[in-house]
Amino acid sequence: MSEFGIYDLDQIEMMTLTEFNYRMYSLEYEKLKEEFETYKLAFAIRDAQAEQKKRGGKKGEVEYVFKGPNDIIDYENNVKRLNRGEPVKFGSESRREANKPSLDVLKQIQQFNKK
């Protein structure tokens, strides 16, 4: 019962079979989540260490694909997104959104082209 954090024998004896099964299901889900987080961290470390051939550099010269953590997840923009109630976006998604021209600019270009 130590896996459940229960050490009191009276509480253990009072536990029903249904409660025990629910606690076991919950424990399995927690273990699964821990395993997933471990592998997610492993892939994040691998991605952070990714290298590419340096453009215009000498033969065999490499550089990191990502210059810093903001290339993967832009913290400041995501805080603003969360404050607006929008979901978190990762590097490539947030960059595409930042580079996308606003609808107002497109309308102004359209009006200019009509003249």
C-alpha positions in Angstrom: 0.0 0.0 0.0 3.0 2.2 0.1 2.5 2.9 -3.6 -0.8 4.6 -2.7 0.9 6.6 0.2 -1.3 4.8 2.8 0.6 3.5 5.8 -2.2 3.4 8.4 -3.4 -0.2 8.8 -6.9 0.9 9.9 -7.3 2.9 6.7 -6.0 -0.1 4.6 -8.5 -2.5 6.2 -11.4 -0.1 5.6 -10.6 0.2 1.9 -13.2 -1.5 -0.3 -12.3 -3.5 -3.4 -13.8 -0.8 -5.6 -11.6 1.9 -4.0 -8.5 -0.4 -4.4 -9.3 -0.9 -8.1 -9.7 2.8 -8.7 -6.5 3.6 -6.9 -4.7 0.9 -9.0 -6.1 2.4 -12.3 -5.0 5.9 -11.1 -1.5 4.6 -10.3 -1.2 3.0 -13.7 -2.2 6.3 -15.4 0.3 8.2 -13.3 3.1 5.7 -14.2 2.2 6.0 -17.9 2.3 9.8 -17.7 5.7 9.7 -16.0 7.1 7.4 -18.7 5.7 9.7 -21.4 7.2 12.7 -19.8 10.6 10.9 -19.6 10.5 10.1 -23.3 9.3 13.6 -24.1 12.3 15.0 -22.2 14.7 12.6 -24.1 13.4 13.8 -27.4 13.6 17.4 -26.4 17.3 16.9 -25.4 17.9 15.2 -28.8 16.3 18.1 -30.7 18.2 20.7 -28.7 21.5 19.0 -29.6 20.6 18.7 -33.3 23.3 20.0 -35.6 23.4 20.9 -39.2 26.2 21.6 -41.7 27.2 25.3 -41.4 26.4 27.3 -44.5 29.5 28.8 -46.1 31.7 27.2 -43.4 34.6 25.0 -43.8 34.2 21.3 -44.5 33.0 19.4 -41.5 31.9 22.6 -39.7 28.5 22.3 -38.0 26.2 24.5 -36.0 23.2 23.9 -33.8 19.9 23.9 -35.6 18.3 25.8 -32.7 20.0 28.9 -31.4 18.1 29.0 -28.1 15.0 27.9 -26.4 12.9 30.6 -28.1 13.5 28.8 -31.4 11.5 25.8 -30.1 9.0 27.6 -27.9 8.6 31.3 -27.7 7.9 31.9 -24.0 6.7 35.6 -24.2 4.4 35.0 -27.1 2.9 32.0 -25.5 2.3 33.8 -22.2 0.3 36.4 -24.3 -1.5 33.6 -26.1 -2.5 32.0 -22.8 -3.7 35.3 -21.4 -6.0 35.6 -24.4 -7.2 32.0 -23.8 -5.5 30.6 -26.9 -3.4 27.4 -26.9 0.4 27.2 -26.7 2.2 27.1 -30.1 5.8 25.8 -30.6 8.6 27.5 -32.6 7.7 26.9 -36.2 4.0 27.5 -35.7 4.5 30.7 -33.8 7.0 32.0 -36.3 4.6 31.3 -39.2 1.9 33.2 -37.3 4.2 36.2 -36.6 5.3 36.4 -40.2 1.8 36.2 -41.5 0.6 39.6 -42.7 -2.5 40.9 -41.0 -5.7 41.2 -42.8 -5.6 45.0 -42.6 -2.3 45.1 -44.5 -3.7 42.8 -47.2 -6.8 45.0 -47.6 -4.6 48.1 -47.9 -2.5 46.4 -50.6 -5.7 45.4 -52.5 -7.0 49.0 -52.4 -3.6 50.3 -53.6 -3.6 47.9 -56.5 -7.1 48.9 -57.5 -6.0 52.5 -58.0 
